[in-house]
Amino acid sequence: MTRLRPARAALLCCLAACATLVGAAPAVADDAPVAAWSVTPSDAAGASEGRTRWDLQLDPGATAEQHVVVTNSSTVARQFTVYGADAFSTASGGYDLLAAGVPSTDVGSWVSVATPTVDIAPLSTALVAFTVSVPADALPGDHPGGLVVSPVRPEVSADGVVVDTRVAARLNVRVSGEIAPALDVRDVRVRYAPALTPFAPSPATVRFTLVNTGNVKVAAAPRVRVTGPLGVRLGGVDDVPVHEVVPGGEVTVETVLPRVAPAVVATAVVDVRLEAAAGPETEMPLVSTTGSGWTFAVSWTGLAVLVALAAAGWVVVRRARERRRLAESLWDEAVEEARRGLTTAAAGPGAAGASTLHAVAALAVLAVLAGPPAAGALDPAPAPTGALVLTVPPAADPTQPSPGTPVGAPVPGPVPAAVPAPVPASVPAGARPAAAVPGPGGDTPLAGVDPAAAPAVEAEVAEASPAAARMPDLVWSGDRPWGAAQWAIVTFGAGGAGTALAFGARHLHLARRAIGSAA
């Protein structure tokens, strides 16, 4: 006998298992039954009469017998259980029944089935009768529920989950008595989703709850409108789906308004119109119920733009205030300085302009005094600064020859006595000696100076001081014309003095005017 290795034996086992699974799969699929059944309200003979629900009107303590046809549409025989259950409104507005494990306390407990468990052959039907017994103390109004048909053995999924598949028909019993339809709008909430574009319209979501506080079922037709400050309409929706709400039930409704302007505050007002639900005729009140809620509808990007503009405006206003404050400070300083001037003026008459007048007078005196010296300084022939002392010798005998006269030279005749001219004690040094002294008969030669030697003396003096040779006299001659520089200096001095006097007069006038205004 050949012995297989462990690895080869494990491989063969795996292949055999796969072949077994592949061959068994089609058999399981072929044998799987199709589960399908239905429930139809009918009369005692099993005719459907076209009804899809039971709407009964009974008095307290009354009893009514009804029938239902259960159809088994599957290919195998099925066993079904039939029972009654209470109904409720789902949060989304649907109609649902209590689960099988939850006991009923209202109309579901009023239902009693003659054969709670029914065996139905494949592709067959069964007529089931049930009785609705209204308690004597039942409250007036609608009592919604349903008749449920469910398989006795629930299906189990591959994950081990028990699936209870139920088929039911609605059963509503209206107990006679006072009918009071009512509906409240509660918990209205608004959610605003601002857009990125500044001040652009954005969607607003309105969510609210409808609560049936009456004793009959109603169909609510809500309308939503959104308003801004002072009641400005921002948007609205009138085609909100109608929801049926059973007594004591709650339905949450949500609607979206696509374009709502960012008006800072958005208020949503929900107005619900009551309508009669399917079933017995019900007179509904004309007054509708309303509810409201609000939220902030702010465009944050637009708010950022406004903040930036406000900051810029604040900077501009602040700078303007600073400039105004500076101007006021300067004005206060000027007023204070004027007040000090007025106080000084009030201390003594003329004291306000005394210093100015003194300064003007000083300038005028300096201009007048500085004019001629400056003009003389610009003279092309300035006055000599040295001194020359002239000594006149005693008069000689004109009949005697003078010393140094050659022998045989003629002797001059008698000369009239010269009229002595006043000679200053000192003559500026460097000036040439006068060759003649003015007298009654004209120029007379100086005593002791040979007339023939006068040209030589003049030449020597001219060589020693050329400027002195050009001067006709030792004093600035009055008949000599002024030069351009002299006239300019004199004009400047006179103009300066006149300007100083004008400014002084103006200052004095202003000071007197201020004193008069203060008084």
VOBA-85819 format. One record per atom (N, C-alpha, C, O): x negated, y, z. Coordinates in steps of 0.1 Angstrom, whole numbers, plus 5000, padded with zeros to 4 digits. Each point is the difference from the previous one (the first is absolute). Layout:
<rs>
XYZ...
</rs>
This chain:
<rs>
499149885000500950125000499150125000499150015008501250084983499250134999500550105009501250035001497950035007500450105010499850144994499050034995502150065006500050134995499350105010500149985012499350114982499450105008501050105006501150014994498750055018501050095006500450114991501250035000497950034993500450124991500949964989501050074997498749814997500849964988501449965005501050024993499149925019501349965005500950125003501249994998498250115008500850135003500550064987501150055000498149954989500550054987501149934995501050064995499049805005501149924995501350025008501150004994498850025019501250035008500750134996501250015000498050094998500550134996500749994987501150064998498449884992500649984987501349935001501050034993499149865016501249935001501150085006501249994996498550105014501050085006500550114991501250025000498050034991500550104990500949934990501050064996498749835000500949934991501449975006501050004993499049975020501349975006500950125001501250004998498150125005500850135001500550044987501250054999498049934990500550054987501149914995501050054994499049835009501149914996501350025008501049974995499050075018501150025008500750134998501250015004498250094991500650134999501250004991501050065004499049894984501250014992501249935006501250054998498649845009501149935007500750095010501350005001497950085007500650095010500850114993501150035005498450024984500750114993501349954994500950085000499149804995501249954993501149985011501250014997498449955015501049965010500550125008500949985009498550154990500450115008501450054996500250034989500749985021501450054997500050154998499250075005501949974988500250154998501150045010501149954999498650145011500950045010500750134995499450104998502049895000500850124996501449985004500549894999500150215007501450005004500650145000499250105000502149915001500650135000501350005009500449895004500150235000501150025008501050094993499650114996501749855003501050084993501350015009500549895003500050235001501350015007501149944990500050034988500949905018501149944992501350005009500050035012501049924981501349985008500049855004499049935000502250035005500149875006499949894989499649895003500650144984499949914989498649994995499749924991499450175013498750004995499750104988498950004995502250085002499850104989499350125006500250055011498850004981499250115005500750145001499750085008501349944983500850124999499150124997500550125002498349864994499150124996499450085012499550104998500749845014499450075011498649975003499649884997499650215009498649985004499850015015498949975005502250085002499950025014501449995006501050004993499050005021501250005007500250135007499250045009501950034988500350135008501449985006501050004993499049975020501249975007500450115009499150075006502249964996500550095009500949935010501149944996498550055016500749925010500250085013499350105003501749875004500350065013499249935011499649884998500250185013499449935011500849885004501250005002498149884999500649885004500549924988500549895002499550164986500549934988499049904995498850005003501749914988499249894995500349994985501150024995497849954997500149994985499249884996498849995004501849934987499249894994499650034986500850054992497949925006499450034987499349884995499749905007499950104979499449894994498850044992499950124995499249795004498750034992499749874992500249895005499350134983499549894991498550005000499450104997500049795008498649985000499649914988500649894999498550164993499649934988498649955002499150085002500649794996498749945000499549994986500449914992498750185004499549994986498749934998499450004990500249935021498749924999500349864995501249964998497749974999500149864994500149895010500149884997499950165016500149905011501150055009500450115000500149795008501050035010499450095011498949975004501850135000499550085011501150015011501249994998498350035014500850025012499950155004498950055002502250024999500050145003500750035014500949925003498750195003500750045012500750134997499450094993501849935012500850134997500350065014500549945009499250204992500250075013500250154997499650054989500950025021500150144998498950085008499549945009500250184986498950085006500350154999500750044991498850035019500250155000499150064990498949954997501550174998499250074990499550135006500450055010498550004984499450125004499450074988499849944989500050195012499350084989498550005002499550035011499849944979498550005000499550155000500850094996498049925007499450145000500050064987500050124998499949804991499950054987501450024994500150044988501049935019501350024995500749874995501050014994498449875009500649884995501049945010500150055011500549844985501049935008499449865003499749934991500250045022499449875004500849945011500750065007499049814995500749925011498949955010498849994997501749995015499149955010499549864996500649924993498250055012499349874997500849895007500950025009498849854987500849895005499849985014500949955007498050084999499749985014500550115009499949995012500650124982500550115008501549995001500750004990499849995022501549995002500750134996499550115003501749884992500850114996500950045012500449925008499950214992500950055011501250074995500950045008499249984979501250074994500749914991500549895004499750154984500849924991499549864997500749914997497950085004499549864998500549905010500149884997500150175015500549915011501549984999500649915006500150164985501549984998500349894989501149964999497850004994500249914989499849855006499149975007501949954989499949865004500349914987501050024994498049895003500149934988500649865003499649935010501350024981500649875003498949894998500049915009499250094982498949904998498750084999499650044989499749985022498850085000498949944992499250074994500849795004499049944992500749934988500949925002498650114986500649954988499049934992498950054997501449824998499249934991500550014986501249974998498050084993500450034986499149924991498850005001501949934990499249924990499450094990500350124999498749834993499350084990501050064990500949934995499050195002500850074990501549995003500849984991499550045022501449995005500350125008499150075004502249945000500550115008500849945012500449895000499750205010500849965012500850125004499550115001501849875003500850115005500049995015500349905006499350225000499850005015501050115005500050114995500749865015501050095007499450055013499349925007500950214996499650055012501050105005500850054993499249975020501050095007499350125007499049985006501650134992499550135007501150035010501150034997498449975016500950035012499550125006498950015006501950104994499750135005500350005015501149975004498050075005500350005014501050115003500150104992500649885019501050105003499450135004500750114999498149895006499450135005499050054989499150085004501049884984499150054989500250154998501250045000497850024998500050154997500550034986499849924991501050195008500450034987498850044991499050045004501349944983498950034990499549884993500649895001498350134991499449904992499149915009499250055008500849824988499149915007499349924988500649904996498350145000499449944988499249875004499449995011500649914980499349885002499949924987500150064989499849815012499949924988500249855003499849965012500549964978500149855001498749944993499850034988499449905020498749954996500149854997500749935007498750034981499849864996498549974999499450074992500149845016498649975000499749855001500849935006498250024988499749865001499749965014499450075008501049814996499849955013498649975003499550035011499849924979498549975002499350114992499950004988499550105019499350104993498749954993499549895004500150174986498849974993498850045007500050105007498949824991498750035006499050024989499949924991499550205009499050034990498749925002499849945010499350074980498749935001499250055011499149935005501150205000499350055011500649975013499550045011501649884989500649965013501050105005500450005011500150104980500950105004501449954997500349954989500750065021501349964998500850114993500050115005500649864983500750104992501549975001500449894996500350215010501549985002500650094989500150125001500349814988500750074989501550005003500649905002500050224998501450025003500750074988499450094994501849875004500950074991501350045007500549925007499950214992501150045008500950094992499650064989501649965015501050094995500550105011500149955011500150174985500350105010501449985006500949954993499250085020501349995007500250125009499250025009501750064987500350125008501450005006501049984992499250035021501350005006500250145006499250055008501950024988500450135005501149975010501149964997498650085016501049985010500950135001499550114999501849875002500950115000499750095012499649955011500650184987499850105011499650134994500150024988499450065021499650144996498749984992499049945004500950134984498949994992499250145002500650104999498149895003499250125002498749994993498949965005501150074982498750004993499150125004500450115002498349865000499050105004498649954996499749885000499550224997498649974996499250125005500350114998498549855008499150115005498749994991499549894996499950235002498750014994499050035010500150105007498949814995499150015011498549994994499849954990499450115019498549984997499650054986499449924993501050205004499650054986498550055001499750085008499549864984498650044999499650044986500549944990498650165009499650054988498449994999499450045010500149914979498649994998499650074987500549974990498650135012499650084988498649974996499149995009500749984979498649974994499550114991500450004989498950105017499650114991499049964989499249915002500950164987499249984989498750075001499950095009499149884983498750065000500050144994499350095004501649934986500150134994500750105010501049975006498450144995500550105010501550044996500350044989500549955021501450044999500949934990501050054995498549835001500849924991501049925007499849955011501450024982501149925007499449865002499249944992501349995019499549875003501249925005501150055003498849814996501149915004500250015015499150015008502249984996500449995014500849875002501049984993498749955017500749875003500950025012499650055011501749934988501050015010500549865005500449924991499550065021500349875006501050025011499850085009501349844991501150025010500749875003499849904992500950095019500749885004501550035001500450105006500449814988501550015001500449905010499749884999501150165011500549915010501650015000500650115001500049774997501449995000500550005015499949895006500750224998500550005014501549985001500650015010500049964978501449985000500449855001499149925005502150054992500449865002500449934986500649895000499150184989500249944987498750024992499350095002500649824988498850024991500350114990501150024996497850055001500150124992498949994989498949935002501350144987499050014990499550155001500750094997498049935005499450135002499450054987499249934994501250195002499550064988499250125005500550115000498249885003499250115005499550104989499849954988500150175016499450104991498950085008500250025012498750014982498950065007499650134993499950014988499950105020499550124994498950055010500149995012499050084982498850055008500050164998500150054989499950025022500050145000498750065007499449935008500350194988498950075006500550105010501150005005498050104999500450105009501150084994500150034988500850025021501250084996501049924991500850064993499149815007500949914992499750004986500949964992497950075003499750004986499949854996499349925006501450054983500149864995498749964993499650074991499849825014498849954994500249884991499149974992501949965010500349874992501149935007500550035011500049864981501149925005500249884992499549994988501249915018500349874993501449975004500449995011500449984978501549975002500349864997501149955002498049984991500249864996499449895008499449914995500650115018499449905009501049885000501250015000498249874999500949885000500949995011499750035012501549924986501049985010499849875008499749904994500450115019499749885008501349975009500650105005499749774996501149965009499449975013499149925002501550145008499649985014501149945008501150065000498649835006501149945009500050065013499150075004502049925004500150065013498949965009499749885001499650225005498949975009498749984992498949985006501150024981498849984992499250134998500550115001498349874995499150114997499349974986499649894997500350224995499349994987499050124999500450115003498449864993499050104998499950034986499849914991500350225005500050044986498850094998499750085009499649904980498850094997500250044985500249924991499650215007500050064987498950104998499550065010500149964978498950094997500550114991500649984990499050145014500250124991498750044993499150035007500949964980498650014994499450145000498850015001502050094998499450144999500650095011501150054998498149975012500450095011498950105002498849975002501650164997499050115001499450015015500849975009498050064992499450015014500450145006499450104998501749895009500650125007499750015014500750065008498249884997499550005013500849905009499549925007501850104993501049925008501049944990500750084993499549795007501149944992500949925009499649925009501750114990501149945008500849924991500650044990499649835014500849904992501349995007500149975012501050054980501449985005500649894993500150004988500349905020500749884994501550015002500450015012500349984978501550015000500649874995499749974988501049965020500549864996501550014999500750045009499849924979501449994998500549865002499449904995501650085013500549875003501049954989500950074996499049805000500849944991500549875005499349935008501850024988500649875004499249894994499850004988499849905020499349884994501049914994501250015002498349884992500949904994500849935010499449975011501850014987500949945010501350075002500550074990500149925021501350075002499850154998498950065003502250004993500050154998499850075014500649975010498550134989499750085012500050144997499450054990501250035018500150154998498850065007499849995012499350074980498750065005500250145003500850074993498649995018500150145002499250084990499149964994501550165004499450094990498750075005499250044991500649975022498850065005498849904999500149895005498950164989498849914999499050035012500250095007499049814994499050015011498750054995499649974988499650115020498850054995498949985011500349975011498550054984498849995009498950084993500050024988499050025020498950094995498749975007500049945011498950094982498749995005499150094992500450054989498449985017499250104993498549955001499749915008499550164984498549975000499350124994500750094995498049915007499250114994499749974985499649894997500850204994499749994986498950104996500450114996498449865006498950094999499149964989499649884999500050214992499049974990498650035006499750125001499649785003498750035007499050074991499350085005500749884982499150074991500450154999499150095000502249934999500550144999499750075013499650125000500549815011499750075013498550035001499750115005499449814989498650035000499850134992499150085004501649934985499850124991500550125008499350114999501849885008500550115008499050045011499850125003499749785003499050035011498850074995499550105006500049864982498950064994500350154996499250095003502049934992500450144996500250085013499650125000500949825011500250085012498650035006499850115006499249804993498750035005499450114993499350095006500849914980499550114992500650135004499450115001502049895000500750125004499550055014499950125002499949795007499650045014498650064999499850105007499349854985498750064999500150144994499350105005501649924985500150134994500650105010499550115001501549855006500650095010499150035011499950115005499349795000499050035010499050104996499650095007499949894981499050104995500650144999499450105003501949914992500650135000500250065013499850125002500549805008500250055014498650045005499950115007499049824990498750045005499650144994499550085006500849934981499750134993500950115006499550115002501749865001500950115006499550035014500050115005499649785003499550035013498750085000499850095008499349884982498850084999500350144996499450105006501649924985500450144996500550075012499850125002501149815006500550075012498950035010500150115007498949814994498950035010499250124995499750095008500149914979499350124994500850135002499550105003501849884995500950125002500050055015500050125003500049785006500050045014498750075004499950095007499049864987498750065003500050144994499550095007501049934981500150144994500950095009499650115002501549845002500950085009499350035013500150125005499249795001499250025012499050114998499850095008499549904981498950104997500650134998499550115005501749904988500750134999500450065013500050125002500549795007500450045013498950065008500150105006498749834993498850065007499750134994499650095007500549934980499750134994501050115004499650115003501649854998501050095005499850045015500250125003499349795005499750035014498950095001500050095008498949894983498950105000500450144995499650105006501349904984500550134996500850075010500050125002500849805006500850065010499250055012500550095008498349864994499150045011499650154998499850075011500049984977499650144998500450054986499849924991500750205008500450054987498850004990498950055003501349894986498950004990498949905003499150004992501149925018498949905003500049894990498949944998502250034996500049894990499250024988499349914996500650224999499250034989498750085003499450044991500349975022498850085003498749944995499250064994500749815009498849934995499850004985498950024995502349964998499950004986499650144994499250024991501450095015499750134996498650045003499350064992500249895019498650035003499149934990499050064996501349825001499249934990500050064986499050024993502250035003500250074988499250134999499350034991500850045021499250135000498649975000499250084993500349825013498649975000499549964986498950054996501949874997499749974986499950124991499150024992501950075010500050134992498850085003499450054990500249975022498950085004498749944994499250074994500749805007498849934995500050024985498950024994502249974999500050014986499650144996499250024990501350085017499650144997498650035002499350064992500249895020498650035003499049924992498950044997501549844999499149924992499950034986499249964992501850135003500050034986498850084995499249954992500650185013498850084995498749935003499250014991500549945021498749935001499849894990498949994994502149945004499849894990499850064986499249954992501550165005499850064987498650064999499449994989500150075021498750055000498949894999499050024994501349875012499149894999499949944986498949954996502150074996500049954986499550114991500049984987499650145018499550114991498749954993499149945007500750084980498749964994498850075005498949954998501350175008498850075006500250025015500650105004499149805004500250025014499250105006498950044996501650025015499350115007498849945007500049895005498850194994498849955007500150005015500850075006498549834999500149985015498950065007500150015013498750034981498950075007500250155002501050054997498050025009500050145003498750064996498949955003501250174990498850084996500050135006501050084999498049965009499950135006499250104991498949974996501850145000499350104992499650125008500850055009498049994990499450125007499750114990499249984991501450135010499850124991498950085006500150065011498849964982498850085005500450154999501050044993498350045014500350155000499850054986499149964993501650155004499950064987498650074998499550065009499949924979498750064997500250134992501150034995497850045004500050134993500049974986499149934994502050124999500049964986499050074992499749964988499750155017499050074992498649935001499150034992500849885018498749935001500149874993501149935000497850034994500049874993500149895010499450015011501349894985500249885009498749925000499350004990500549925020498849925001500149904988501049944997497850054997499949914989500350064986499949934990500450215010500250064987498750034994499150065006500849914981498750034993499750155000500950095000497849954999499650145000500350054987499849944989500850185011500450074988501449974995500450054990500349855018501449974996500950125004499750065010501349974982500950115004500749985013500449885003499950225003500749995013501550044998500250104993500749825012501450034997500450135008499450035010501650024984500550135006500849975012500149885005500450235001500849985012501349914997500750024990499549895020501249914999501050045011499650025011501649984985500950045011500049895011499849884998500550175013500049915012501149904998501250034997498449855005501049894998500949995013499650025011501649964985501049985011499849875006500349894993499350105019499949875006501349925001501050055004498949834991501249915000499949915013499049965004502150015001500049915012499549874996500549934991498550035016499349874997500349915012499850055012500749844986500249915012498849975007498950004994501249965019498849975007499449884995498849985001501949934993499449884994500749974987501250024999498049934992500549964987499749864998499049955005502049974990499749864998498749974993499750064990499649845016498749974995500149944986501049934997498150104995500049954986500650094990499849984988500950125017500650104991498950104995499150035007501150014981499050094994500150145006501250035002497850055000500150135005500650094989499649994989501350105016500550094990499050104995499250065008500749964979499050094994500550145001499250094999502049935003500550145001501150005010500749905003499550225003501050025010501050104994499650114995501749865006501050094994499950145007499950005012500250104980500050145005500950084992500749964991499250175012500950094992499650014986500950024991497949975006499550014986499949874993499450004989501149895016499849874994499149925008499750035012499749874981499149915007498750075002499450054990500049955022498850075003499049895004500349925008498550084986499049905004499750015015500050115005499849775001499650005014498750075002499149994992500850075019498850075003498949895003500349905006498550134989498949915001500049894990499049925001501950074990500049904989499850074987500750094996498349864997499650064988501149964990500249884998500350224995501149964990499449914989500749924994498050105003499449924989499949855005500049914992499950075021499849865006501349945003500049885004501250194993501349945004500349874992500549915005499250094981500349884993499249885005500549895001498350135004499249895005500649955013500049885002500450215006500749965013501349924997500249905007500550154984501349934997499749864995500749905003498350094988499649874995499649905011500449895000498850175010499649925011501149955008500149895005500950204998501249975008500849894993500649915006499650114981500849914992499449865000500749905001497950104998499349875001500249935013500149885001499950205010500149945013501549965003500249895006500850184989501449965002500850044988500450114998499849794993500750024988501550055002500550084993500149865018501350045003500250145004500950074997498049985010500050145005499950104988500550115000498849844989499950094988501350024993500250104993500749805009501350014993501050085008501050044995498849985018500950065009499950154998499050065002502150014995500050154998499950065014499650125001500949815009500050065013499949895011500149884997499750165015499949905011501449965005500149915008501050154988501449985005500849944988499850044989501149865015500949944990500850114994500850075007499049964980500650114993501549975000500549894996500450225007501449994999500650004986501149944998498150114993500550014986499649884992500250004988499249905018499549884993501249904999500649985011499849964978501149914998499849875008498849955001502349985004499949875006499949894990500550014989498949895016499949884991501249905002500950035009499249864983501149915001500049935013501149975006497849995000499949935012500650095012500649955009499050184990500550095011501550014999500750005011499950024977501450004999500749885005501050005006498449884991500649875004500049995015501049955005497950095002500049995014501050095007500749965009499450164986500950105005501549954998500850015009499449934979501449954997500349885009501149995005497949924997500349895009500350045014500949945006498350154999500350055013501350065002500749985010499750114980501350065001501149894999501050015007498949904984501049894999500149925012501149975005497849995001500049935013500750075011500849955007498950184994500750085010501550014998500849995009499650034978501450014997500749865003501150005005498349894991500649875003500149975015501149965005497950085003500149985014501150095006500749955009499450174986501150085005501449954997500950015008499249934979501349944996500449885009501149995005497949924997500349895009500350045014500949945006498450164999500350055013501450055001500749985010499750104980501450065000501049894999501150015007498749894985500949884999500249935013501149975004497750005003500149935012500750085011500849955008499050184992500750095010501550004997500850005009499650004978501450004996500749875005501150005005498249884993500649875004500150005015501049945005498050115002500049995015501250095005500749955009499550164985501150095004501449934997500950015008499149934981501249934996500449885009501149985004497849955000500249895010500550055013500949945007498550174997500450065013501550044999500749995010499750074979501450044999500949894999501150015006498549874988500949885000500149945013501149965004497850045004500149955014500950085009500749955008499250184989500850095009501549984996500850075006
</rs>
